[in-house]
Amino acid sequence: MSYKQKAINSTKWVTVSTVFQTALQFIQIAILARLLSPAAFGLVGISATVIAFFSTFANLGFSNSIIYKQETDQKVLSTVYLTNIGIGIIIFTLIYLSSPLIIAFYHEPRLDKVIKLTSLIFLIIYYGSVYGFMLQKELQFKSIAIIDILVNIIGTTVTITLAYRGYNEMSLVYGGLVTHVCRTVLLVYFGFNLFKPSLYFKLNEIKEHLRFGVFNLGEGLISFVQGNWDNIVIGSMLGAELLGYYTLAYQLAIFPVNKINPIILQVAYPVLAKMKENLAELKNSYIKILDLLTFFNLPLLTGLFITAESVVPLIYGPGWEPTFPLIKIFVLVSIFSCLSHPLFTLVYTKGKPQLLFYLNLVTLACKIPLVYVLGDNYGVKGIAIAFLLATLINMILNFFIVHSLIGSFLKQLLLSIYKPVLFCLLMVVTVYCYKSFVGYSGWFNAIAEIALGGIIYVALTLKYKFSFVELKDLKNSI
């Protein structure tokens, strides 16, 4: 089977998995928002920030280096496997012992149990991580999709059941632990034919992987601080409740990007890594990736932007009105992030992870003062605006890096994406007029707004973007 055929088949399975997970997560959030308080989401958000920080040390970039180098040596993989397990034990110990400091920083005693239990993740996930890397390297996304679907069904069921029984924020913690246990077991089951670990351990035999991971680790640390500085400031200065509003608004606005982008990018990187010497192909692939991401993400994001006041109360229930302005800001953050995401496929394909490190370092230097100044003057909304400005700066610098890797591309990109942008602007204007003259509260208006925006985008797409023949060919190819 050719790389193209493997990529198409992989995309099918990633799409099926992503659509299913999206629907399941949407249902879970809608239910939990009615069962849990904003403070509960805030507590888990703080814990997630702590876990995300320590996760940057977790695999030292092994996932990217294994795919980049197309590693198959079982001795090398065994050393990587044992190294990962050792790192997991160290990280668990560090989190467990540092929990008093974390609690003192956030002034929140309820974090003690949340953080200590969540840290068990690091004693679980690294028994299956190398198997996951190998499944991706070999484009076995059918197995990955099956794993993702099964573990999300189990995790969601456990989380919702515990929330109904009054476990509050601990329902999210226990649900997450069950999910990771199931994922690890299934990764080992599906990937055991690709890698059978032994007790072989020689660090000097993975020095190339470690060298590749140095900038990967540095980029991860800077990326963490850059991406979570707003959460750290809100949790420490403004408290868990405001962080809960902030977190839920961000999750909803970033939802389309987090679900749609992996369908393309998860398959794109290992495929591009196999043809990394062909610069023309890399450039064309980058443009095509951005075209697809823009085409699918923009209507969802702009739709959320204009319908937030109608849709959010129906999803989350009453009491979440403070999220409205935050959601609109985060929609713009998501758009800029969407345009920035494909860079990693280029820098890892070209073996230059240090570029991401430098990019996030500069972005962080801009974001820290923005968060403090705007947060001090405008509270949680000011922090969201600071996040938006930092993301815009990141995107602009991102494009400069892309230009250095593949040459001039901006004109070609604009020609690819200008139609979806115009379609979305017409959507916004039309739905805004409907809200102004008819109203926006209740199920009827929410459905009418969504239907109106959807009809406009689909009609304009069929008229000016894709013909029926092209859609039929696309369907047949998939």
BELNORDA-V632664 format. One record per residue. N is the residue number from 0. RES is the residue in one letter. SS is DSSP state (a for helix, b for strand, c for the rest). Layout:
N:RES:SS ; N:RES:SS
//
This chain:
0:M:c ; 1:S:c ; 2:Y:a ; 3:K:a ; 4:Q:a ; 5:K:a ; 6:A:a ; 7:I:a ; 8:N:a ; 9:S:a ; 10:T:a ; 11:K:a ; 12:W:a ; 13:V:a ; 14:T:a ; 15:V:a ; 16:S:a ; 17:T:a ; 18:V:a ; 19:F:a ; 20:Q:a ; 21:T:a ; 22:A:a ; 23:L:a ; 24:Q:a ; 25:F:a ; 26:I:a ; 27:Q:a ; 28:I:a ; 29:A:a ; 30:I:a ; 31:L:a ; 32:A:a ; 33:R:a ; 34:L:a ; 35:L:c ; 36:S:c ; 37:P:a ; 38:A:a ; 39:A:a ; 40:F:a ; 41:G:a ; 42:L:a ; 43:V:a ; 44:G:a ; 45:I:a ; 46:S:a ; 47:A:a ; 48:T:a ; 49:V:a ; 50:I:a ; 51:A:a ; 52:F:a ; 53:F:a ; 54:S:a ; 55:T:c ; 56:F:c ; 57:A:c ; 58:N:c ; 59:L:c ; 60:G:c ; 61:F:a ; 62:S:a ; 63:N:a ; 64:S:a ; 65:I:a ; 66:I:a ; 67:Y:a ; 68:K:a ; 69:Q:c ; 70:E:c ; 71:T:c ; 72:D:c ; 73:Q:a ; 74:K:a ; 75:V:a ; 76:L:a ; 77:S:a ; 78:T:a ; 79:V:a ; 80:Y:a ; 81:L:a ; 82:T:a ; 83:N:a ; 84:I:a ; 85:G:a ; 86:I:a ; 87:G:a ; 88:I:a ; 89:I:a ; 90:I:a ; 91:F:a ; 92:T:a ; 93:L:a ; 94:I:a ; 95:Y:a ; 96:L:a ; 97:S:a ; 98:S:a ; 99:P:a ; 100:L:a ; 101:I:a ; 102:I:a ; 103:A:a ; 104:F:a ; 105:Y:a ; 106:H:c ; 107:E:c ; 108:P:c ; 109:R:c ; 110:L:a ; 111:D:a ; 112:K:a ; 113:V:a ; 114:I:a ; 115:K:a ; 116:L:a ; 117:T:a ; 118:S:a ; 119:L:a ; 120:I:a ; 121:F:a ; 122:L:a ; 123:I:c ; 124:I:a ; 125:Y:a ; 126:Y:a ; 127:G:c ; 128:S:a ; 129:V:a ; 130:Y:a ; 131:G:a ; 132:F:a ; 133:M:a ; 134:L:a ; 135:Q:a ; 136:K:a ; 137:E:c ; 138:L:c ; 139:Q:c ; 140:F:a ; 141:K:a ; 142:S:a ; 143:I:a ; 144:A:a ; 145:I:a ; 146:I:a ; 147:D:a ; 148:I:a ; 149:L:a ; 150:V:a ; 151:N:a ; 152:I:a ; 153:I:a ; 154:G:a ; 155:T:a ; 156:T:a ; 157:V:a ; 158:T:a ; 159:I:a ; 160:T:a ; 161:L:a ; 162:A:a ; 163:Y:a ; 164:R:c ; 165:G:c ; 166:Y:c ; 167:N:c ; 168:E:a ; 169:M:a ; 170:S:a ; 171:L:a ; 172:V:a ; 173:Y:a ; 174:G:a ; 175:G:a ; 176:L:a ; 177:V:a ; 178:T:a ; 179:H:a ; 180:V:a ; 181:C:a ; 182:R:a ; 183:T:a ; 184:V:a ; 185:L:a ; 186:L:a ; 187:V:a ; 188:Y:a ; 189:F:a ; 190:G:a ; 191:F:c ; 192:N:c ; 193:L:c ; 194:F:c ; 195:K:c ; 196:P:c ; 197:S:c ; 198:L:c ; 199:Y:c ; 200:F:c ; 201:K:c ; 202:L:a ; 203:N:a ; 204:E:a ; 205:I:a ; 206:K:a ; 207:E:a ; 208:H:a ; 209:L:a ; 210:R:a ; 211:F:a ; 212:G:a ; 213:V:a ; 214:F:a ; 215:N:a ; 216:L:a ; 217:G:a ; 218:E:a ; 219:G:a ; 220:L:a ; 221:I:a ; 222:S:a ; 223:F:a ; 224:V:a ; 225:Q:a ; 226:G:a ; 227:N:a ; 228:W:a ; 229:D:a ; 230:N:a ; 231:I:a ; 232:V:a ; 233:I:a ; 234:G:a ; 235:S:a ; 236:M:a ; 237:L:a ; 238:G:c ; 239:A:a ; 240:E:a ; 241:L:a ; 242:L:a ; 243:G:a ; 244:Y:a ; 245:Y:a ; 246:T:a ; 247:L:a ; 248:A:a ; 249:Y:a ; 250:Q:a ; 251:L:a ; 252:A:a ; 253:I:a ; 254:F:a ; 255:P:a ; 256:V:a ; 257:N:a ; 258:K:a ; 259:I:a ; 260:N:a ; 261:P:a ; 262:I:a ; 263:I:a ; 264:L:a ; 265:Q:a ; 266:V:a ; 267:A:a ; 268:Y:a ; 269:P:a ; 270:V:a ; 271:L:a ; 272:A:a ; 273:K:c ; 274:M:c ; 275:K:c ; 276:E:c ; 277:N:c ; 278:L:a ; 279:A:a ; 280:E:a ; 281:L:a ; 282:K:a ; 283:N:a ; 284:S:a ; 285:Y:a ; 286:I:a ; 287:K:a ; 288:I:a ; 289:L:a ; 290:D:a ; 291:L:a ; 292:L:a ; 293:T:a ; 294:F:a ; 295:F:a ; 296:N:a ; 297:L:a ; 298:P:a ; 299:L:a ; 300:L:a ; 301:T:a ; 302:G:a ; 303:L:a ; 304:F:a ; 305:I:a ; 306:T:a ; 307:A:a ; 308:E:a ; 309:S:a ; 310:V:a ; 311:V:a ; 312:P:a ; 313:L:a ; 314:I:a ; 315:Y:a ; 316:G:c ; 317:P:c ; 318:G:c ; 319:W:c ; 320:E:c ; 321:P:c ; 322:T:a ; 323:F:a ; 324:P:a ; 325:L:a ; 326:I:a ; 327:K:a ; 328:I:a ; 329:F:a ; 330:V:a ; 331:L:a ; 332:V:a ; 333:S:a ; 334:I:a ; 335:F:a ; 336:S:a ; 337:C:a ; 338:L:a ; 339:S:a ; 340:H:a ; 341:P:c ; 342:L:a ; 343:F:a ; 344:T:a ; 345:L:a ; 346:V:a ; 347:Y:a ; 348:T:a ; 349:K:c ; 350:G:c ; 351:K:c ; 352:P:c ; 353:Q:a ; 354:L:a ; 355:L:a ; 356:F:a ; 357:Y:a ; 358:L:a ; 359:N:a ; 360:L:a ; 361:V:a ; 362:T:a ; 363:L:a ; 364:A:a ; 365:C:a ; 366:K:a ; 367:I:a ; 368:P:a ; 369:L:a ; 370:V:a ; 371:Y:a ; 372:V:a ; 373:L:a ; 374:G:a ; 375:D:a ; 376:N:a ; 377:Y:a ; 378:G:a ; 379:V:a ; 380:K:a ; 381:G:a ; 382:I:a ; 383:A:a ; 384:I:a ; 385:A:a ; 386:F:a ; 387:L:a ; 388:L:a ; 389:A:a ; 390:T:a ; 391:L:a ; 392:I:a ; 393:N:a ; 394:M:a ; 395:I:a ; 396:L:a ; 397:N:a ; 398:F:a ; 399:F:a ; 400:I:a ; 401:V:a ; 402:H:a ; 403:S:a ; 404:L:a ; 405:I:a ; 406:G:c ; 407:S:c ; 408:F:c ; 409:L:a ; 410:K:a ; 411:Q:a ; 412:L:a ; 413:L:a ; 414:L:a ; 415:S:a ; 416:I:a ; 417:Y:a ; 418:K:a ; 419:P:a ; 420:V:a ; 421:L:a ; 422:F:a ; 423:C:a ; 424:L:a ; 425:L:a ; 426:M:a ; 427:V:a ; 428:V:a ; 429:T:a ; 430:V:a ; 431:Y:a ; 432:C:a ; 433:Y:a ; 434:K:a ; 435:S:a ; 436:F:a ; 437:V:c ; 438:G:c ; 439:Y:c ; 440:S:c ; 441:G:a ; 442:W:a ; 443:F:a ; 444:N:a ; 445:A:a ; 446:I:a ; 447:A:a ; 448:E:a ; 449:I:a ; 450:A:a ; 451:L:a ; 452:G:a ; 453:G:a ; 454:I:a ; 455:I:a ; 456:Y:a ; 457:V:a ; 458:A:a ; 459:L:a ; 460:T:a ; 461:L:a ; 462:K:a ; 463:Y:a ; 464:K:a ; 465:F:c ; 466:S:c ; 467:F:a ; 468:V:a ; 469:E:a ; 470:L:a ; 471:K:a ; 472:D:a ; 473:L:a ; 474:K:a ; 475:N:a ; 476:S:a ; 477:I:c
//
